[in-house]
Amino acid sequence: MTTVVKAINVHKSFNGQAVLNGVDLDVSDGEVLCILGPSGGGKSTLLRCLNHLETLDDGVVWIDGSIIGYELRAGGVLRELPPRKVRHQQREIGMVFQHFNLFPHMTALQNVIEGPVKVRKEPRAAATARGKELLAAVGLGDRGGAYPSQLSGGQKQRVAIARALAMNPKVMLFDEPTSALDPELVGEVLDVMRKLAASGTTMVVVTHEIAFARDVADRVAIMVDGTIREIGPPSDVLANPQDPRVRNFLARVLN
């Protein structure tokens, strides 16, 4: 299958503290990859490196065959792209954050159509029609006129998912999308993500939702101390981990 996401030897440090230590990763078209692991293991940083919200100290990331954030110069040297070109690349990558990041002064529908209209220069009428379809698809067809302050956390996150989908991205990245939600609201967001997975959307999901990963992911990756210690089908990795650090992590979260 076509590889949509490929990372090779990705390194990232903050203030001299290594967070990613040579991460290699590939995700195929239509695949759902869930990334699990203890807090501080580098999961969210890896996700932010995939769409160049964080620059790399070393390594390279491709999305749909293009190097993200850099251009390849003569002699194999990488040079960082100017911000305008990076933003052009980032519009192909959907990102759903922990804390929604909706524009508070815009309605749900306005939040969804802002990117297509301002970034992709789509006609407002076409973007509005598509935005209404997406809101309906995430179960919010009747809430397009509501402002974020009038929505629950789960509704806000579903608007954020619709907003990301409105850009027709090559891949959807989810950074712990349910971690800021009250427990009773988690299910409604995971249900939307299950439908996306079933529709063939390419997804990379950083999550603590073990049951979701077991049921929905094609592969699960376990990150510990900035490296991927195990990766494979959930039935293998979650049920029969080989790495001692992975076994210790899973023993804590599965009991």
Residue, then its C-alpha position, 0 to 999 in steps of 0.5 A: m500500500t502507499t505510504v502516507v507518513k514516513a519518519i526516519n531517525v527523528h530526534k528532538s530535544f528541549n533545553g538539552q533534554a532528549v525527547l525523541n531518540g531516533v524514531d522511525l515510523d511509517v503509516s500506509d494509506g487508510e491505516v489507523l495507527c495508535i501511539l500509546g505509552p507513559s507520559g513523557g515518552g515523546k508521543s505528542t512531540l512526535l505528532r507535532c514533528l510530523n506536521h512541523l509544529e516542532t522543528l527536527d534536530d535530526g531526521v526527516v519526515w515525509i507526508d504523501g511523498s513530500i519532505i515536511g518543513y524542508e527542501l532537499r538541496a544539492g549534496g543531500v543537505l536539508r534547508e528549512l522552508p520559509p513559513r509560507k511554504v510550511r503552512h502550504q504543506q501543513r494544510e494537507i495535514g489535519m490536526v486535532f488537539q487536546h484542547f480544541n483550539l476553536f476560535p471563540h468569537m466564531t460559530a461552529l460553522q464559521n470555525v469549520i469553514e474558516g480554513p477552506v475559505k481563507v487558506r484554500k480560497e474555496p467559494r464561501a457558498a461551497a465551503t458552507a455547504r461542505g461545512k454543514e455536511l461535516l457538522a452533520a457527520v459528527g452529529l452536530g447538524d443542528r449546532g452550526g450557529a452555536y458558539p464554543s462557549q455554548l457547546s460541551g467539551g465533547q461537542k467542541q472536539r467534534v467541531a474541531i474534527a469537522r474543522a480538520l476534515a474540511m481541509n481534505p487532509k492526507v492524514m489526520l493527527f489526533d493528540e490525546p483528543t479525549s484527555a481534556l473531556d469529562p468521562e461521560l463525553v469521551g464516548e461521543v468523540l471516540d464514536v466519530m473517530r471510529k466512523l472515520a477509521a471505518s471510512g478509510t481515513t488515514m489516522v495517527v492517534v496519540t491516546h490513552e484509550i486502550a480499548f479504542a486502540r485494541d478495537v480500531a487500530d490496524r497497528v499499535a506503537i508503544m513509545v517509551d523514553g523517546t523511542i518506539r519499543e514495539i509496533g504491530p497489530p494490537s492483538d500482538v503488542l497488547a496481548n503479548p509484548q516482548d519488550p520489558r518496558v512495554r510489559n511494565f507499562l501495559a501491566r499498569v494500564l490494563n490492570 
